[in-house]
Amino acid sequence: MTVLCALSDIPDPGGIAVTAAGARLLLIRHGARVFAYQDRCPHMGISLLWPPRPFAVEGGRFLVCANHNAVFRAEDGVCVHGPCEGERLLPRPVEIAGDCVRLAADP
């Protein structure tokens, strides 16, 4: 399994971007839960990050795309507001072991 980061590296609530297995992933933390998604907006197939503004995590419950302000629920990646409403981010399974967040095998 690929180690992504320490759980303590992710603000609570908040999020960070990491690179693993050749892809950039967005990790969103809400308490002891971490959700991971591939950094690819379903609206235009581009990164949710847009310099100089990173993606925003609203209270650990929503992820906001820096490009088009699309709002995605953290727990399932579904867009609840914006140009891709009803579409979803591609989830990546993660496991937490102690303070270690790891990429898990796809189900």
Biopython code that builds the backbone (N, CA, C, O; Angstrom):
import numpy as np
from Bio.PDB.StructureBuilder import StructureBuilder

atoms = [
    (1, "MET", "N", (0.825, -1.181, 0.000)),
    (1, "MET", "CA", (0.000, 0.000, 0.000)),
    (1, "MET", "C", (0.873, 1.250, 0.000)),
    (1, "MET", "O", (1.935, 1.290, 0.622)),
    (2, "THR", "N", (0.408, 2.248, -0.699)),
    (2, "THR", "CA", (1.139, 3.500, -0.814)),
    (2, "THR", "C", (0.779, 4.445, 0.325)),
    (2, "THR", "O", (-0.396, 4.746, 0.533)),
    (3, "VAL", "N", (1.769, 4.910, 1.055)),
    (3, "VAL", "CA", (1.543, 5.900, 2.112)),
    (3, "VAL", "C", (1.357, 7.255, 1.450)),
    (3, "VAL", "O", (2.179, 7.679, 0.638)),
    (4, "LEU", "N", (0.264, 7.933, 1.803)),
    (4, "LEU", "CA", (-0.043, 9.244, 1.229)),
    (4, "LEU", "C", (0.476, 10.379, 2.094)),
    (4, "LEU", "O", (1.077, 11.325, 1.585)),
    (5, "CYS", "N", (0.249, 10.289, 3.401)),
    (5, "CYS", "CA", (0.679, 11.321, 4.335)),
    (5, "CYS", "C", (0.344, 10.859, 5.744)),
    (5, "CYS", "O", (-0.239, 9.793, 5.948)),
    (6, "ALA", "N", (0.720, 11.676, 6.699)),
    (6, "ALA", "CA", (0.280, 11.451, 8.072)),
    (6, "ALA", "C", (-1.099, 12.085, 8.229)),
    (6, "ALA", "O", (-1.380, 13.124, 7.632)),
    (7, "LEU", "N", (-1.948, 11.465, 9.025)),
    (7, "LEU", "CA", (-3.274, 12.030, 9.276)),
    (7, "LEU", "C", (-3.131, 13.446, 9.821)),
    (7, "LEU", "O", (-3.920, 14.328, 9.482)),
    (8, "SER", "N", (-2.139, 13.659, 10.654)),
    (8, "SER", "CA", (-1.922, 14.982, 11.243)),
    (8, "SER", "C", (-1.481, 16.029, 10.220)),
    (8, "SER", "O", (-1.497, 17.222, 10.526)),
    (9, "ASP", "N", (-1.088, 15.612, 9.012)),
    (9, "ASP", "CA", (-0.732, 16.560, 7.944)),
    (9, "ASP", "C", (-1.957, 17.225, 7.325)),
    (9, "ASP", "O", (-1.845, 18.273, 6.689)),
    (10, "ILE", "N", (-3.132, 16.613, 7.514)),
    (10, "ILE", "CA", (-4.365, 17.132, 6.921)),
    (10, "ILE", "C", (-5.084, 17.973, 7.970)),
    (10, "ILE", "O", (-5.419, 17.461, 9.039)),
    (11, "PRO", "N", (-5.326, 19.246, 7.689)),
    (11, "PRO", "CA", (-6.060, 20.064, 8.665)),
    (11, "PRO", "C", (-7.426, 19.447, 8.955)),
    (11, "PRO", "O", (-8.031, 18.816, 8.088)),
    (12, "ASP", "N", (-7.899, 19.637, 10.175)),
    (12, "ASP", "CA", (-9.210, 19.092, 10.562)),
    (12, "ASP", "C", (-10.115, 20.212, 11.063)),
    (12, "ASP", "O", (-9.884, 20.733, 12.154)),
    (13, "PRO", "N", (-11.130, 20.595, 10.307)),
    (13, "PRO", "CA", (-11.451, 20.096, 8.969)),
    (13, "PRO", "C", (-10.595, 20.806, 7.930)),
    (13, "PRO", "O", (-10.135, 21.927, 8.144)),
    (14, "GLY", "N", (-10.392, 20.144, 6.819)),
    (14, "GLY", "CA", (-9.608, 20.743, 5.746)),
    (14, "GLY", "C", (-9.173, 19.715, 4.741)),
    (14, "GLY", "O", (-9.677, 18.592, 4.722)),
    (15, "GLY", "N", (-8.233, 20.101, 3.902)),
    (15, "GLY", "CA", (-7.787, 19.193, 2.867)),
    (15, "GLY", "C", (-6.421, 19.565, 2.333)),
    (15, "GLY", "O", (-5.956, 20.693, 2.497)),
    (16, "ILE", "N", (-5.784, 18.595, 1.691)),
    (16, "ILE", "CA", (-4.497, 18.799, 1.043)),
    (16, "ILE", "C", (-4.493, 18.024, -0.271)),
    (16, "ILE", "O", (-5.314, 17.133, -0.488)),
    (17, "ALA", "N", (-3.561, 18.378, -1.134)),
    (17, "ALA", "CA", (-3.338, 17.638, -2.371)),
    (17, "ALA", "C", (-2.033, 16.866, -2.223)),
    (17, "ALA", "O", (-1.052, 17.395, -1.700)),
    (18, "VAL", "N", (-2.019, 15.623, -2.682)),
    (18, "VAL", "CA", (-0.816, 14.793, -2.657)),
    (18, "VAL", "C", (-0.691, 14.107, -4.012)),
    (18, "VAL", "O", (-1.668, 13.998, -4.753)),
    (19, "THR", "N", (0.505, 13.649, -4.328)),
    (19, "THR", "CA", (0.721, 12.894, -5.557)),
    (19, "THR", "C", (1.092, 11.472, -5.187)),
    (19, "THR", "O", (1.994, 11.243, -4.381)),
    (20, "ALA", "N", (0.393, 10.519, -5.781)),
    (20, "ALA", "CA", (0.654, 9.105, -5.517)),
    (20, "ALA", "C", (0.307, 8.293, -6.753)),
    (20, "ALA", "O", (-0.687, 8.564, -7.427)),
    (21, "ALA", "N", (1.121, 7.311, -7.040)),
    (21, "ALA", "CA", (0.894, 6.415, -8.177)),
    (21, "ALA", "C", (0.667, 7.203, -9.468)),
    (21, "ALA", "O", (-0.161, 6.829, -10.298)),
    (22, "GLY", "N", (1.412, 8.298, -9.624)),
    (22, "GLY", "CA", (1.333, 9.084, -10.848)),
    (22, "GLY", "C", (0.120, 9.977, -10.980)),
    (22, "GLY", "O", (-0.108, 10.547, -12.047)),
    (23, "ALA", "N", (-0.665, 10.114, -9.925)),
    (23, "ALA", "CA", (-1.865, 10.951, -9.992)),
    (23, "ALA", "C", (-1.927, 11.876, -8.784)),
    (23, "ALA", "O", (-1.465, 11.528, -7.697)),
    (24, "ARG", "N", (-2.501, 13.055, -8.986)),
    (24, "ARG", "CA", (-2.705, 13.954, -7.851)),
    (24, "ARG", "C", (-4.048, 13.628, -7.223)),
    (24, "ARG", "O", (-5.061, 13.499, -7.910)),
    (25, "LEU", "N", (-4.035, 13.497, -5.912)),
    (25, "LEU", "CA", (-5.239, 13.187, -5.150)),
    (25, "LEU", "C", (-5.549, 14.326, -4.196)),
    (25, "LEU", "O", (-4.643, 14.990, -3.691)),
    (26, "LEU", "N", (-6.818, 14.545, -3.955)),
    (26, "LEU", "CA", (-7.285, 15.517, -2.981)),
    (26, "LEU", "C", (-7.770, 14.743, -1.775)),
    (26, "LEU", "O", (-8.643, 13.884, -1.897)),
    (27, "LEU", "N", (-7.209, 15.039, -0.605)),
    (27, "LEU", "CA", (-7.583, 14.368, 0.636)),
    (27, "LEU", "C", (-8.347, 15.363, 1.492)),
    (27, "LEU", "O", (-7.850, 16.452, 1.779)),
    (28, "ILE", "N", (-9.551, 14.992, 1.899)),
    (28, "ILE", "CA", (-10.397, 15.848, 2.711)),
    (28, "ILE", "C", (-10.609, 15.157, 4.042)),
    (28, "ILE", "O", (-10.954, 13.976, 4.093)),
    (29, "ARG", "N", (-10.400, 15.903, 5.126)),
    (29, "ARG", "CA", (-10.529, 15.325, 6.460)),
    (29, "ARG", "C", (-11.670, 15.981, 7.220)),
    (29, "ARG", "O", (-11.852, 17.199, 7.201)),
    (30, "HIS", "N", (-12.424, 15.131, 7.883)),
    (30, "HIS", "CA", (-13.465, 15.585, 8.809)),
    (30, "HIS", "C", (-13.375, 14.665, 10.019)),
    (30, "HIS", "O", (-13.898, 13.550, 10.009)),
    (31, "GLY", "N", (-12.703, 15.150, 11.064)),
    (31, "GLY", "CA", (-12.493, 14.305, 12.244)),
    (31, "GLY", "C", (-11.573, 13.153, 11.921)),
    (31, "GLY", "O", (-10.486, 13.347, 11.378)),
    (32, "ALA", "N", (-12.011, 11.950, 12.255)),
    (32, "ALA", "CA", (-11.205, 10.755, 12.014)),
    (32, "ALA", "C", (-11.417, 10.185, 10.610)),
    (32, "ALA", "O", (-10.808, 9.176, 10.253)),
    (33, "ARG", "N", (-12.274, 10.822, 9.814)),
    (33, "ARG", "CA", (-12.561, 10.325, 8.463)),
    (33, "ARG", "C", (-11.758, 11.095, 7.421)),
    (33, "ARG", "O", (-11.592, 12.311, 7.522)),
    (34, "VAL", "N", (-11.260, 10.369, 6.416)),
    (34, "VAL", "CA", (-10.554, 10.982, 5.294)),
    (34, "VAL", "C", (-11.179, 10.458, 4.014)),
    (34, "VAL", "O", (-11.377, 9.255, 3.846)),
    (35, "PHE", "N", (-11.487, 11.382, 3.116)),
    (35, "PHE", "CA", (-12.033, 11.041, 1.808)),
    (35, "PHE", "C", (-10.991, 11.438, 0.769)),
    (35, "PHE", "O", (-10.358, 12.487, 0.898)),
    (36, "ALA", "N", (-10.805, 10.611, -0.262)),
    (36, "ALA", "CA", (-9.805, 10.892, -1.287)),
    (36, "ALA", "C", (-10.454, 10.841, -2.665)),
    (36, "ALA", "O", (-11.270, 9.967, -2.960)),
    (37, "TYR", "N", (-10.071, 11.796, -3.491)),
    (37, "TYR", "CA", (-10.600, 11.881, -4.855)),
    (37, "TYR", "C", (-9.475, 12.242, -5.809)),
    (37, "TYR", "O", (-8.534, 12.947, -5.444)),
    (38, "GLN", "N", (-9.585, 11.750, -7.033)),
    (38, "GLN", "CA", (-8.650, 12.147, -8.069)),
    (38, "GLN", "C", (-8.902, 13.615, -8.381)),
    (38, "GLN", "O", (-10.051, 14.050, -8.451)),
    (39, "ASP", "N", (-7.839, 14.371, -8.568)),
    (39, "ASP", "CA", (-7.931, 15.803, -8.838)),
    (39, "ASP", "C", (-8.306, 16.036, -10.303)),
    (39, "ASP", "O", (-7.473, 16.390, -11.137)),
    (40, "ARG", "N", (-9.592, 15.822, -10.580)),
    (40, "ARG", "CA", (-10.092, 15.995, -11.955)),
    (40, "ARG", "C", (-11.563, 16.366, -11.882)),
    (40, "ARG", "O", (-12.404, 15.537, -11.532)),
    (41, "CYS", "N", (-11.869, 17.609, -12.213)),
    (41, "CYS", "CA", (-13.249, 18.083, -12.181)),
    (41, "CYS", "C", (-14.049, 17.450, -13.317)),
    (41, "CYS", "O", (-13.586, 17.458, -14.458)),
    (42, "PRO", "N", (-15.225, 16.905, -13.047)),
    (42, "PRO", "CA", (-16.019, 16.292, -14.109)),
    (42, "PRO", "C", (-16.569, 17.309, -15.108)),
    (42, "PRO", "O", (-17.010, 16.926, -16.191)),
    (43, "HIS", "N", (-16.550, 18.581, -14.767)),
    (43, "HIS", "CA", (-17.078, 19.617, -15.657)),
    (43, "HIS", "C", (-16.228, 19.770, -16.913)),
    (43, "HIS", "O", (-16.757, 19.754, -18.025)),
    (44, "MET", "N", (-14.908, 19.920, -16.745)),
    (44, "MET", "CA", (-14.036, 20.122, -17.899)),
    (44, "MET", "C", (-12.830, 19.190, -17.913)),
    (44, "MET", "O", (-11.965, 19.306, -18.782)),
    (45, "GLY", "N", (-12.769, 18.271, -16.959)),
    (45, "GLY", "CA", (-11.658, 17.328, -16.925)),
    (45, "GLY", "C", (-10.338, 17.959, -16.513)),
    (45, "GLY", "O", (-9.271, 17.442, -16.845)),
    (46, "ILE", "N", (-10.404, 19.074, -15.790)),
    (46, "ILE", "CA", (-9.191, 19.764, -15.367)),
    (46, "ILE", "C", (-9.046, 19.685, -13.848)),
    (46, "ILE", "O", (-9.950, 19.236, -13.143)),
    (47, "SER", "N", (-7.898, 20.127, -13.368)),
    (47, "SER", "CA", (-7.626, 20.130, -11.934)),
    (47, "SER", "C", (-8.601, 21.039, -11.191)),
    (47, "SER", "O", (-9.043, 22.057, -11.723)),
    (48, "LEU", "N", (-8.929, 20.663, -9.968)),
    (48, "LEU", "CA", (-9.736, 21.526, -9.113)),
    (48, "LEU", "C", (-8.890, 22.637, -8.501)),
    (48, "LEU", "O", (-9.420, 23.575, -7.907)),
    (49, "LEU", "N", (-7.592, 22.527, -8.648)),
    (49, "LEU", "CA", (-6.661, 23.533, -8.134)),
    (49, "LEU", "C", (-6.368, 24.534, -9.241)),
    (49, "LEU", "O", (-6.205, 24.160, -10.402)),
    (50, "TRP", "N", (-6.304, 25.782, -8.882)),
    (50, "TRP", "CA", (-6.004, 26.796, -9.875)),
    (50, "TRP", "C", (-5.176, 27.884, -9.232)),
    (50, "TRP", "O", (-5.699, 28.715, -8.489)),
    (51, "PRO", "N", (-3.860, 27.883, -9.520)),
    (51, "PRO", "CA", (-3.006, 28.880, -8.878)),
    (51, "PRO", "C", (-3.530, 30.283, -9.147)),
    (51, "PRO", "O", (-4.015, 30.551, -10.247)),
    (52, "PRO", "N", (-3.447, 31.173, -8.187)),
    (52, "PRO", "CA", (-2.808, 30.981, -6.893)),
    (52, "PRO", "C", (-3.767, 30.484, -5.820)),
    (52, "PRO", "O", (-3.413, 30.489, -4.641)),
    (53, "ARG", "N", (-4.964, 30.059, -6.190)),
    (53, "ARG", "CA", (-5.975, 29.684, -5.207)),
    (53, "ARG", "C", (-6.154, 28.172, -5.178)),
    (53, "ARG", "O", (-6.510, 27.591, -6.202)),
    (54, "PRO", "N", (-5.920, 27.511, -4.041)),
    (54, "PRO", "CA", (-6.132, 26.064, -3.960)),
    (54, "PRO", "C", (-7.622, 25.756, -3.800)),
    (54, "PRO", "O", (-8.439, 26.656, -3.605)),
    (55, "PHE", "N", (-7.954, 24.482, -3.886)),
    (55, "PHE", "CA", (-9.339, 24.098, -3.635)),
    (55, "PHE", "C", (-9.665, 24.426, -2.184)),
    (55, "PHE", "O", (-8.775, 24.479, -1.336)),
    (56, "ALA", "N", (-10.919, 24.641, -1.912)),
    (56, "ALA", "CA", (-11.345, 24.979, -0.551)),
    (56, "ALA", "C", (-12.154, 23.830, 0.014)),
    (56, "ALA", "O", (-12.866, 23.139, -0.714)),
    (57, "VAL", "N", (-12.039, 23.635, 1.300)),
    (57, "VAL", "CA", (-12.826, 22.623, 1.992)),
    (57, "VAL", "C", (-13.673, 23.358, 3.018)),
    (57, "VAL", "O", (-13.149, 23.966, 3.952)),
    (58, "GLU", "N", (-14.971, 23.298, 2.838)),
    (58, "GLU", "CA", (-15.899, 23.999, 3.718)),
    (58, "GLU", "C", (-16.297, 23.098, 4.876)),
    (58, "GLU", "O", (-17.135, 22.211, 4.714)),
    (59, "GLY", "N", (-15.706, 23.317, 6.032)),
    (59, "GLY", "CA", (-16.053, 22.567, 7.236)),
    (59, "GLY", "C", (-15.818, 21.076, 7.137)),
    (59, "GLY", "O", (-16.401, 20.318, 7.912)),
    (60, "GLY", "N", (-14.985, 20.628, 6.213)),
    (60, "GLY", "CA", (-14.726, 19.207, 6.050)),
    (60, "GLY", "C", (-15.867, 18.456, 5.379)),
    (60, "GLY", "O", (-15.788, 17.239, 5.207)),
    (61, "ARG", "N", (-16.910, 19.151, 5.004)),
    (61, "ARG", "CA", (-18.079, 18.491, 4.408)),
    (61, "ARG", "C", (-18.210, 18.727, 2.904)),
    (61, "ARG", "O", (-18.871, 17.949, 2.215)),
    (62, "PHE", "N", (-17.593, 19.784, 2.391)),
    (62, "PHE", "CA", (-17.696, 20.117, 0.975)),
    (62, "PHE", "C", (-16.339, 20.502, 0.420)),
    (62, "PHE", "O", (-15.498, 21.057, 1.127)),
    (63, "LEU", "N", (-16.138, 20.205, -0.841)),
    (63, "LEU", "CA", (-14.939, 20.553, -1.586)),
    (63, "LEU", "C", (-15.374, 21.529, -2.666)),
    (63, "LEU", "O", (-16.331, 21.257, -3.390)),
    (64, "VAL", "N", (-14.688, 22.663, -2.789)),
    (64, "VAL", "CA", (-15.070, 23.683, -3.761)),
    (64, "VAL", "C", (-13.975, 23.795, -4.808)),
    (64, "VAL", "O", (-12.811, 24.026, -4.482)),
    (65, "CYS", "N", (-14.354, 23.630, -6.064)),
    (65, "CYS", "CA", (-13.418, 23.734, -7.179)),
    (65, "CYS", "C", (-12.977, 25.188, -7.330)),
    (65, "CYS", "O", (-13.812, 26.091, -7.381)),
    (66, "ALA", "N", (-11.673, 25.412, -7.402)),
    (66, "ALA", "CA", (-11.131, 26.762, -7.548)),
    (66, "ALA", "C", (-11.386, 27.335, -8.934)),
    (66, "ALA", "O", (-11.288, 28.548, -9.116)),
    (67, "ASN", "N", (-11.710, 26.500, -9.918)),
    (67, "ASN", "CA", (-11.928, 26.980, -11.285)),
    (67, "ASN", "C", (-13.329, 27.520, -11.524)),
    (67, "ASN", "O", (-13.487, 28.613, -12.066)),
    (68, "HIS", "N", (-14.344, 26.767, -11.126)),
    (68, "HIS", "CA", (-15.722, 27.136, -11.455)),
    (68, "HIS", "C", (-16.632, 27.201, -10.243)),
    (68, "HIS", "O", (-17.846, 27.350, -10.381)),
    (69, "ASN", "N", (-16.044, 27.090, -9.039)),
    (69, "ASN", "CA", (-16.808, 27.132, -7.789)),
    (69, "ASN", "C", (-17.852, 26.029, -7.677)),
    (69, "ASN", "O", (-18.843, 26.184, -6.963)),
    (70, "ALA", "N", (-17.638, 24.917, -8.377)),
    (70, "ALA", "CA", (-18.521, 23.767, -8.204)),
    (70, "ALA", "C", (-18.323, 23.244, -6.785)),
    (70, "ALA", "O", (-17.204, 23.248, -6.273)),
    (71, "VAL", "N", (-19.399, 22.796, -6.149)),
    (71, "VAL", "CA", (-19.352, 22.325, -4.767)),
    (71, "VAL", "C", (-19.643, 20.829, -4.749)),
    (71, "VAL", "O", (-20.673, 20.382, -5.252)),
    (72, "PHE", "N", (-18.724, 20.060, -4.162)),
    (72, "PHE", "CA", (-18.831, 18.605, -4.091)),
    (72, "PHE", "C", (-18.941, 18.171, -2.632)),
    (72, "PHE", "O", (-18.234, 18.697, -1.773)),
    (73, "ARG", "N", (-19.831, 17.206, -2.346)),
    (73, "ARG", "CA", (-19.912, 16.643, -0.993)),
    (73, "ARG", "C", (-18.676, 15.797, -0.750)),
    (73, "ARG", "O", (-18.261, 15.024, -1.613)),
    (74, "ALA", "N", (-18.091, 15.948, 0.430)),
    (74, "ALA", "CA", (-16.876, 15.194, 0.775)),
    (74, "ALA", "C", (-17.147, 13.698, 0.870)),
    (74, "ALA", "O", (-16.315, 12.899, 0.441)),
    (75, "GLU", "N", (-18.294, 13.299, 1.423)),
    (75, "GLU", "CA", (-18.508, 11.868, 1.683)),
    (75, "GLU", "C", (-18.736, 11.018, 0.439)),
    (75, "GLU", "O", (-18.521, 9.807, 0.483)),
    (76, "ASP", "N", (-19.171, 11.629, -0.686)),
    (76, "ASP", "CA", (-19.401, 10.813, -1.889)),
    (76, "ASP", "C", (-18.938, 11.472, -3.178)),
    (76, "ASP", "O", (-19.055, 10.865, -4.243)),
    (77, "GLY", "N", (-18.413, 12.702, -3.121)),
    (77, "GLY", "CA", (-17.889, 13.374, -4.305)),
    (77, "GLY", "C", (-18.927, 13.897, -5.279)),
    (77, "GLY", "O", (-18.569, 14.337, -6.372)),
    (78, "VAL", "N", (-20.206, 13.864, -4.915)),
    (78, "VAL", "CA", (-21.263, 14.323, -5.812)),
    (78, "VAL", "C", (-21.293, 15.847, -5.831)),
    (78, "VAL", "O", (-21.223, 16.492, -4.784)),
    (79, "CYS", "N", (-21.400, 16.416, -7.031)),
    (79, "CYS", "CA", (-21.510, 17.861, -7.185)),
    (79, "CYS", "C", (-22.941, 18.268, -6.830)),
    (79, "CYS", "O", (-23.905, 17.795, -7.431)),
    (80, "VAL", "N", (-23.055, 19.152, -5.842)),
    (80, "VAL", "CA", (-24.376, 19.597, -5.389)),
    (80, "VAL", "C", (-24.691, 21.017, -5.836)),
    (80, "VAL", "O", (-25.806, 21.499, -5.639)),
    (81, "HIS", "N", (-23.704, 21.695, -6.443)),
    (81, "HIS", "CA", (-23.935, 23.042, -6.948)),
    (81, "HIS", "C", (-22.863, 23.373, -7.984)),
    (81, "HIS", "O", (-21.679, 23.123, -7.760)),
    (82, "GLY", "N", (-23.273, 23.925, -9.097)),
    (82, "GLY", "CA", (-22.307, 24.347, -10.100)),
    (82, "GLY", "C", (-22.579, 23.732, -11.450)),
    (82, "GLY", "O", (-23.613, 23.095, -11.649)),
    (83, "PRO", "N", (-21.648, 23.920, -12.395)),
    (83, "PRO", "CA", (-21.868, 23.519, -13.784)),
    (83, "PRO", "C", (-21.911, 22.009, -14.009)),
    (83, "PRO", "O", (-22.331, 21.565, -15.077)),
    (84, "CYS", "N", (-21.490, 21.218, -13.036)),
    (84, "CYS", "CA", (-21.511, 19.758, -13.213)),
    (84, "CYS", "C", (-22.418, 19.099, -12.177)),
    (84, "CYS", "O", (-22.174, 17.963, -11.768)),
    (85, "GLU", "N", (-23.453, 19.801, -11.757)),
    (85, "GLU", "CA", (-24.362, 19.295, -10.728)),
    (85, "GLU", "C", (-24.854, 17.891, -11.071)),
    (85, "GLU", "O", (-25.297, 17.627, -12.189)),
    (86, "GLY", "N", (-24.766, 16.992, -10.081)),
    (86, "GLY", "CA", (-25.190, 15.605, -10.258)),
    (86, "GLY", "C", (-24.050, 14.681, -10.669)),
    (86, "GLY", "O", (-24.155, 13.467, -10.495)),
    (87, "GLU", "N", (-22.970, 15.223, -11.207)),
    (87, "GLU", "CA", (-21.805, 14.407, -11.562)),
    (87, "GLU", "C", (-20.962, 14.228, -10.301)),
    (87, "GLU", "O", (-21.245, 14.837, -9.270)),
    (88, "ARG", "N", (-19.927, 13.393, -10.385)),
    (88, "ARG", "CA", (-19.137, 13.142, -9.181)),
    (88, "ARG", "C", (-17.653, 13.050, -9.483)),
    (88, "ARG", "O", (-17.231, 12.756, -10.601)),
    (89, "LEU", "N", (-16.874, 13.316, -8.431)),
    (89, "LEU", "CA", (-15.432, 13.130, -8.488)),
    (89, "LEU", "C", (-15.128, 11.640, -8.423)),
    (89, "LEU", "O", (-15.921, 10.862, -7.893)),
    (90, "LEU", "N", (-13.983, 11.246, -8.962)),
    (90, "LEU", "CA", (-13.567, 9.841, -8.922)),
    (90, "LEU", "C", (-12.946, 9.540, -7.567)),
    (90, "LEU", "O", (-11.881, 10.070, -7.249)),
    (91, "PRO", "N", (-13.600, 8.688, -6.751)),
    (91, "PRO", "CA", (-13.064, 8.395, -5.413)),
    (91, "PRO", "C", (-11.883, 7.443, -5.482)),
    (91, "PRO", "O", (-11.770, 6.636, -6.404)),
    (92, "ARG", "N", (-11.013, 7.548, -4.504)),
    (92, "ARG", "CA", (-9.917, 6.615, -4.314)),
    (92, "ARG", "C", (-9.992, 6.117, -2.881)),
    (92, "ARG", "O", (-10.066, 6.927, -1.957)),
    (93, "PRO", "N", (-9.975, 4.808, -2.670)),
    (93, "PRO", "CA", (-10.093, 4.279, -1.305)),
    (93, "PRO", "C", (-8.822, 4.509, -0.493)),
    (93, "PRO", "O", (-7.708, 4.321, -0.982)),
    (94, "VAL", "N", (-9.018, 4.918, 0.754)),
    (94, "VAL", "CA", (-7.890, 5.111, 1.667)),
    (94, "VAL", "C", (-8.145, 4.362, 2.964)),
    (94, "VAL", "O", (-9.284, 4.062, 3.322)),
    (95, "GLU", "N", (-7.054, 4.070, 3.655)),
    (95, "GLU", "CA", (-7.108, 3.441, 4.969)),
    (95, "GLU", "C", (-6.306, 4.300, 5.928)),
    (95, "GLU", "O", (-5.322, 4.935, 5.547)),
    (96, "ILE", "N", (-6.741, 4.308, 7.170)),
    (96, "ILE", "CA", (-6.019, 5.038, 8.204)),
    (96, "ILE", "C", (-5.540, 4.023, 9.231)),
    (96, "ILE", "O", (-6.329, 3.255, 9.783)),
    (97, "ALA", "N", (-4.240, 4.031, 9.476)),
    (97, "ALA", "CA", (-3.640, 3.147, 10.482)),
    (97, "ALA", "C", (-2.806, 4.025, 11.403)),
    (97, "ALA", "O", (-1.719, 4.472, 11.037)),
    (98, "GLY", "N", (-3.322, 4.263, 12.591)),
    (98, "GLY", "CA", (-2.642, 5.177, 13.500)),
    (98, "GLY", "C", (-2.666, 6.576, 12.922)),
    (98, "GLY", "O", (-3.741, 7.139, 12.716)),
    (99, "ASP", "N", (-1.492, 7.151, 12.656)),
    (99, "ASP", "CA", (-1.406, 8.482, 12.058)),
    (99, "ASP", "C", (-1.045, 8.407, 10.579)),
    (99, "ASP", "O", (-0.653, 9.412, 9.987)),
    (100, "CYS", "N", (-1.171, 7.240, 9.983)),
    (100, "CYS", "CA", (-0.764, 7.025, 8.591)),
    (100, "CYS", "C", (-1.989, 6.879, 7.676)),
    (100, "CYS", "O", (-2.861, 6.048, 7.930)),
    (101, "VAL", "N", (-2.048, 7.689, 6.614)),
    (101, "VAL", "CA", (-3.111, 7.580, 5.616)),
    (101, "VAL", "C", (-2.497, 6.892, 4.407)),
    (101, "VAL", "O", (-1.508, 7.361, 3.844)),
    (102, "ARG", "N", (-3.104, 5.761, 4.013)),
    (102, "ARG", "CA", (-2.573, 4.970, 2.908)),
    (102, "ARG", "C", (-3.617, 4.791, 1.823)),
    (102, "ARG", "O", (-4.817, 4.734, 2.089)),
    (103, "LEU", "N", (-3.129, 4.704, 0.590)),
    (103, "LEU", "CA", (-3.997, 4.374, -0.524)),
    (103, "LEU", "C", (-4.292, 2.882, -0.433)),
    (103, "LEU", "O", (-3.373, 2.064, -0.392)),
    (104, "ALA", "N", (-5.562, 2.534, -0.403)),
    (104, "ALA", "CA", (-5.978, 1.130, -0.302)),
    (104, "ALA", "C", (-6.177, 0.563, -1.701)),
    (104, "ALA", "O", (-6.222, 1.305, -2.682)),
    (105, "ALA", "N", (-6.292, -0.734, -1.781)),
    (105, "ALA", "CA", (-6.569, -1.376, -3.063)),
    (105, "ALA", "C", (-7.989, -1.026, -3.491)),
    (105, "ALA", "O", (-8.895, -0.957, -2.660)),
    (106, "ASP", "N", (-8.179, -0.809, -4.776)),
    (106, "ASP", "CA", (-9.529, -0.544, -5.282)),
    (106, "ASP", "C", (-10.406, -1.757, -5.031)),
    (106, "ASP", "O", (-9.954, -2.894, -5.164)),
    (107, "PRO", "N", (-11.676, -1.515, -4.664)),
    (107, "PRO", "CA", (-12.569, -2.661, -4.388)),
    (107, "PRO", "C", (-12.861, -3.459, -5.636)),
    (107, "PRO", "O", (-13.591, -4.448, -5.581)),
]
sb = StructureBuilder()
sb.init_structure("model")
sb.init_model(0)
sb.init_chain("A")
sb.init_seg("    ")
for serial, (resi, resn, name, xyz) in enumerate(atoms, 1):
    if name == "N":
        sb.init_residue(resn, " ", resi, " ")
    sb.init_atom(name, np.array(xyz, "f"), 0.0, 1.0, " ", f" {name:<3s}", serial, name[0])
structure = sb.get_structure()
